[in-house]
Amino acid sequence: MHAAGLVHCDVKPANIVYDEENSRYRLCDFGCALEAFTVSYEEQGSDGFRAPEVACGELIGPLADIFSLGCTLDRILACDLGLNSPELKAIIASMKCGQPQKRPSAEKCAIVLQSLLLSATP
């Protein structure tokens, strides 16, 4: 999605579904999606998951989705599943950084999260 120049703008638990046929989680509901590096004066996304730059009417790039994914992971992994290792807390905190340029890329998030989740699997 980001490679295609789009930002989802509403990453949250309700917009992630499990595809049983392919054993994968998928992002759905693209109703708030925008072209990357667009300024939106509407409130895109959902309270509790909206990146600060989205809420302030600033340029919205892929890192806004990283922020929302950090909020989502915080809710799902830490709250619902009780997974709260220091390493997991650190990557989620970096994803939720108020300054977009200080957030990790999607690729870095994927590598770190996959490593953490695989090491937590018995």
Backbone torsions as a table, in degrees:
resi	resn	phi	psi	omega
1	MET	NA	-50.6	179.5
2	HIS	-64.2	-38.1	178.8
3	ALA	-63.2	-25.5	178.3
4	ALA	-86.9	2.9	177.5
5	GLY	83.5	23.7	-179.8
6	LEU	-118.7	153.2	174.5
7	VAL	-123.5	131.3	-176.6
8	HIS	-66.1	-46.0	177.8
9	CYS	70.5	5.5	178.1
10	ASP	-151.4	45.2	177.0
11	VAL	-73.0	123.7	179.0
12	LYS	-162.8	163.8	-177.2
13	PRO	-52.7	-39.5	-177.8
14	ALA	-66.7	-17.5	-178.9
15	ASN	-103.7	18.7	175.3
16	ILE	-121.1	122.0	-178.3
17	VAL	-120.7	154.0	178.7
18	TYR	-96.1	125.5	177.5
19	ASP	-94.7	97.8	-176.0
20	GLU	-62.5	-36.9	-177.8
21	GLU	-61.0	-37.9	-177.7
22	ASN	-108.3	3.2	-179.9
23	SER	51.9	48.8	-179.0
24	ARG	-139.2	152.3	170.7
25	TYR	-90.6	141.9	-178.1
26	ARG	-131.8	146.9	176.5
27	LEU	-84.8	136.4	179.3
28	CYS	-131.9	-179.0	179.1
29	ASP	59.1	83.6	-178.0
30	PHE	-96.7	23.0	-177.0
31	GLY	-65.3	-22.7	179.1
32	CYS	-100.5	-1.2	-174.5
33	ALA	-60.1	144.4	179.2
34	LEU	-134.5	162.9	169.7
35	GLU	-66.0	141.8	179.3
36	ALA	-61.2	146.7	177.8
37	PHE	62.6	43.0	174.5
38	THR	-106.9	148.9	172.2
39	VAL	-100.9	127.2	178.3
40	SER	-114.9	131.4	178.0
41	TYR	-98.8	4.5	173.6
42	GLU	-98.1	156.2	176.7
43	GLU	-79.9	96.1	177.0
44	GLN	-79.4	145.8	173.9
45	GLY	83.9	-169.9	-173.2
46	SER	-118.6	144.0	176.7
47	ASP	-54.9	139.5	179.8
48	GLY	89.6	-12.5	-179.1
49	PHE	-129.4	-7.7	-174.3
50	ARG	-77.7	129.1	177.6
51	ALA	-67.5	148.4	-179.2
52	PRO	-56.0	-38.3	-178.9
53	GLU	-67.3	-27.6	176.7
54	VAL	-71.6	-45.1	-178.5
55	ALA	-66.3	-27.1	-176.4
56	CYS	-95.7	2.4	179.4
57	GLY	71.6	31.6	177.6
58	GLU	-96.5	178.7	177.5
59	LEU	-59.0	133.0	-178.9
60	ILE	-107.5	116.0	178.7
61	GLY	-120.8	-175.9	-179.2
62	PRO	-55.8	-28.0	-179.3
63	LEU	-67.7	-16.8	173.1
64	ALA	-66.2	-38.1	176.7
65	ASP	-68.4	-33.0	177.0
66	ILE	-63.1	-43.2	177.1
67	PHE	-58.4	-49.4	-178.3
68	SER	-63.5	-37.6	177.1
69	LEU	-66.2	-38.4	175.9
70	GLY	-59.8	-43.5	176.9
71	CYS	-63.0	-40.6	179.6
72	THR	-63.7	-47.8	-180.0
73	LEU	-64.1	-38.6	177.3
74	ASP	-58.1	-45.1	-179.1
75	ARG	-67.2	-49.5	-174.1
76	ILE	-74.0	-54.3	-172.3
77	LEU	-75.7	-49.2	-175.7
78	ALA	-76.4	-48.7	-174.8
79	CYS	-78.9	-53.8	-173.0
80	ASP	-79.0	-39.1	-174.9
81	LEU	-102.0	-9.6	178.8
82	GLY	72.3	16.1	176.5
83	LEU	-84.0	115.7	-175.6
84	ASN	-147.0	48.1	177.2
85	SER	-67.1	155.7	177.9
86	PRO	-57.8	-37.4	-179.8
87	GLU	-66.7	-40.7	178.6
88	LEU	-66.3	-43.5	177.7
89	LYS	-60.1	-38.4	-178.0
90	ALA	-66.7	-45.7	-179.0
91	ILE	-68.4	-38.9	178.4
92	ILE	-64.8	-41.9	178.4
93	ALA	-61.8	-40.4	179.3
94	SER	-67.8	-33.8	178.0
95	MET	-67.7	-30.8	-177.0
96	LYS	-94.5	13.0	179.8
97	CYS	-59.4	136.6	-179.3
98	GLY	-67.6	-17.2	179.1
99	GLN	-103.4	110.5	-175.6
100	PRO	-52.2	-40.6	-176.6
101	GLN	-66.1	-14.9	178.7
102	LYS	-96.2	-3.0	177.8
103	ARG	-79.9	149.0	176.8
104	PRO	-72.3	157.9	177.1
105	SER	-70.6	164.5	176.4
106	ALA	-59.9	-39.2	-179.6
107	GLU	-63.3	-45.1	179.0
108	LYS	-64.0	-42.1	178.1
109	CYS	-58.5	-45.5	-178.2
110	ALA	-61.3	-44.0	-178.8
111	ILE	-64.6	-48.7	-177.6
112	VAL	-66.0	-46.6	-178.1
113	LEU	-65.1	-41.1	178.6
114	GLN	-62.1	-43.0	178.9
115	SER	-61.8	-46.4	-179.9
116	LEU	-63.4	-44.1	-177.7
117	LEU	-70.2	-36.9	177.3
118	LEU	-67.2	-36.0	179.7
119	SER	-73.1	-22.3	179.0
120	ALA	-86.4	-13.2	-178.7
121	THR	-80.4	127.2	-179.6
122	PRO	-68.0	NA	NA
